[in-house]
Amino acid sequence: MAFPQTAADAQGSRHRLARRLAVLLGLSLVSPALGETSGAAPMPAAPATATVEALDLSLSPECRVPGSKLYTLARLKAVKAALKEKRVIHVLSIGSSSAGLGASASYPVKLENALEQALPDVQIEVEARGLPGEVASGAGERLRSMVAEMEPDLVVWQVGTNDALARVDIEAFGEALNESVQWVKSHGIDIVLIDPVFTESLADDAYYTQMVRTVQDVARREAVPLVHRYAAMRFLSTQRTTEAHMLGRHFRLNDLGLRCMAEHATRAITLSLLQPDASKDAGKTDSGKTDSGKSDAAKTDHATSDIPKTDPAQTGTPNAGPTPKQP
């Protein structure tokens, strides 16, 4: 049986992660980053008497979910380079909750605050450029001009919900998303995807769940971090909180949902920064024995390979990310 962490355990794990980030990035971190949890490693097949997976105690109590329902990790080379150079990290946020309307207007601030808390002594600027109701193909077209204007280090893209509401052809959606992700990566910019929101009314809708899986497939194929918003919101909607029903029955994210999404995205970003550099991995291999076939195989390896195809709420959370394609 998995025993819950004590406050001392959680504090110790946060300090350990802070030290790992400091060594990795050559920074002097003065306060703890987000802590490690059991979600940072693959979960074994559940026996008949399954144990309960521990919640991620680095998150606010209202936002705590098991790590396997929270993120999939991959390398963030551009952000890591900015950290090593000790310069401002520019983040471009796009998607439905980045439109700056109503409660969503607070999301960019929540994301910026969460990132700065996780990465002490680092200046981070988040700029939101979402449009209400925008689908992936339209956002992809705008990305070109936004990237040229902002020159971001990282793009955080909430994607799929508007496409699902508009009943966009799933194959066309997948192609548009994949093309945009490839374009961003080809310009030396990191990207993190956030899959669609969870709503009870569409939990059994085959089209909607396929849309969620399509976002997961693109993240796996292109080796980019993914925030499992659908699985996390589904889990939170079952908890006994005064606002749980707001997370489970409505598309509109309330203040709790926006804060949790900011924390979950920050968690994925922070842990992805701990993924080993490709150059270090390559140094462990005899260059004379490396062939193109092995190189191509390495590029296709990704942490989400164990994501089941039957339910987007059941997600895997491995510790090590893949080797991303070189921009």
Secondary structure, 3 states (H helix, E strand, C coil): CCCCCCHHHHHHHHHHHHHHHHHHHCCCCCCCCCCCCHHHCCCCCCCCCCCCCCECCCCCHHHCCEHHHCEECCCCHHHHHHHHCCCCEEEEEECHHHCCCHHHHHHHHHHHHHHHHHCCCCCEEEEECCCCCCCHHHHHHHHHHHHHHHCCCEEEEECCHHHHHCCCCHHHHHHHHHHHHHHHHHCCCEEEEECCCCCHHHCCCHHHHHHHHHHHHHHHHHCCCEECHHHHHHHHHCCCCCCHHHHHHCCCCCHHHHHHHHHHHHHHHHHHCCCCCHHHHHHCCCHHHCCHHHHHHHHHCCHHHHCCCCCCCCCCCCCCCCCCCCC
